[in-house]
Amino acid sequence: MTDTTPSQKRSLFPTFLAGALGGVIVLVLGAALIATDVIDTGDDRTRVVRESIPTRDVSDGGGDARTVADIYKREGAGVVFVVAEQEAGSSDSPFGSPDGGGQASGSGFVVDKQGTIITNAHVAGDAGQVQVRFEEDGDLVDAEVVGTDPSTDVAVLKVDPDDADLQPLPLGRSSETQVGDAVVAIGNPFGYTRSVTTGIVSAKQRQITAPNGFSIENVIQTDAAINPGNSGGPLLDAEGRVIGINSQIATGGSRGSVGIGFAVPIDTVKGLLPSLKEGEEIERPFLGIEMISVTEDLARDLNLESDSGALIQKVVEDGPADEAGLRAGSTSTGDGVTAGGDLIVEVDGKEVKTSDDVPAAIAGAKPGDEVEVVVYRGDERKTVEVELGKRPTSLNSTDTPDEGGGTLPDLP
């Protein structure tokens, strides 16, 4: 791809909106990879809104918002261009070609002076060779993939600290962001290196599909314009701190940004980083069930004992839930719902109102831990002890359903 310097940089403002359009980049296997195509926006037009921009100086410690120009200058120096040579047939990712092979490019960012770089697993996780570039016109530097977690679409690279001028980016707290907060995205869309765009946090606690087919929880939705090539780059707050890793977009049928992008929350990444830097495998607990959320209408139609909760649709044979005696439904209602299964209303002391609450309740547990699952079986309330198993490496290579989803939910 041809590398050029962005011709314009917009300034961030503390309380005003700054340009619309968000998206996510997903570049895999030698081309600008598609976005999910899961959400139908109903409108393929692109609309740009610009409002007044403050010109005040940056504050270095009072918590005041900084200008985009300043964030681009300082934090942009820590954003890298990633080139990964994908091996044929190496990836189970739903974002790539099943044949594999070719070259993927994306973005990443430096997190320490020892040469640690974070990017997306779908960009570099299965690569036979990875190189990064720190300067827009600089040489490519060899990088080693030291750890990957397909379940959160995160990969950790390592370069020799003597090979580059490392400028680590500060990591913020995604849990402290609020809808409407101003954000900045820096990356390499369509090969245009170190491009900057602005927007806001459009929503929180979204759910997207990871490269291995399972769900990523608590995802940040943004309208900052990000496109193929931005994958793995940082989403920054108004003080230049990383709050997420840009990972996916909804496209509405187009290849680029339509204003709906998704970033893996940095709080999730920070918890994994020590293990990934050591090359350790990330093990996650597994129930082995597929569920749907219960609404008042569904509860009335099926005569359920609770108007909220998670209704079990499938149970993996010989899986943890099956061995504990949890039951799936067996009666089709004709509208995609299977009736007669256990209705989960509580897991390990945490109330379950929707199916998303189940994986959230066991997120802090480990394989082998026991949890109490409270269900309604008909009109009988029961407590079942379940010994959690180890989540399979890929949903795509098994018949294992995904407790918690596996696809993007319908969004407003």
C-alpha positions, 0 to 999 in steps of 0.5 A: 500500500502507498503510505502518505501523511494525512492532509488534515487533523481535527481538534478535539473539544471537551463537550462538543461533538466533532465529526460523525462516522465510525467504523472498525477496521478489519484487515485480514489476508492481503486485503482490507477485510470486511466488517461484520455486515451484521447490522442493517443501517438502512442507509448507505449514505455518509453524512459529516457534521462539523462543529466549532473547535476550541483553540485553547492550550493543553493542560498538563495535569488538571484533567482538562481535555487536550486538542486533537493536534496535541494528542496526534503529536504526542500519542501518535508517535506510539502508534505503529503500522503492522504488516503480517504474513498470514499462513495458508489455512492458519486461521479459524477467524470468521473475519478471514478467508478459510484458505488463508494466506496473503498479507494483512495490515493494520495498526498497533500501539506501544505500551512499554519501553521494553518493546511491547506492542498491542494489536488485534489477534485477527491482524497478527495472531496467526501470522508467520512473520510480523513487521512494524513501522514506527515512522511514516517513512521509516523501515519495517522492524521485525516483531515477534508474536508473544501472546494471543487471545482470540477470545478478546481479539488481542495479540501482543507483539515484541520488538527489540527496544534497540530497534526503535524509539519507543513512545508508550501510550498511557492506558486509561480506564474504559470503565470510567468512560461515559456515553458522549465522551469525546474520543480520538482514533489513530491508525492506518486506514487503507494504508494511509499511515497514522491518520487521526479521526474524532468522535464520541463514545456512542454506547457502552456494554455492546457485544461483538463476535471474537475471531474464535466465534465466542463473544466479547463483552462490554465493548465500546461503540464509537462514531469516530471514523475508523476503516480497514487498516485501523484494526488494532489501533488505539481509541483514546479519550480526551486526555490521550489515554487508551480506552479501547482497541479498535476492532470491528465495524458495522458497514451497512453493506459498504466497505468503510465507515458508516458511523458504527464502530466497536473497540475492545475495552482496555480494562479487559486488555490490561487484565490479560496483558501480564499473561500474554507478555509471558506467552501464557495461554488464557483459560476461560470457564465454560458452561456449555449451554446456549440461551435466549433472554426472557422478556415479559412477552415471552414469559407470558407466551410460555407461561414461565415463572419469571419475566426475566432470565435466560432460557436454556435452548441447547446443552452440550452433550457431556459438557459441564451443564449436561453433567450437572443435570441442567436441561434444554428445551425440546418443544419448538414454538415455530418462531425460533424459540425452544420451550421447556428448558430450564430458566436461569435466574441466578448464577453464583449469587448474581441475578440473571435478567438476560442471557448476557448476565450468565457469562458475566457472572462466571467471567472471574471464575476458572475452569474447575471452579464450582458455581451455583446455578438457580433455575426454574424447571416448570414451577419448581425452583432448583439450585444446581452445582456446576463444575465449570469446564475449559472453554474450547479454543474455537467455537467454529471447530466444535458443535459447542454453543456459546453461552452469551451469544456469538453474534452481534445483538440487534442495535437501535 
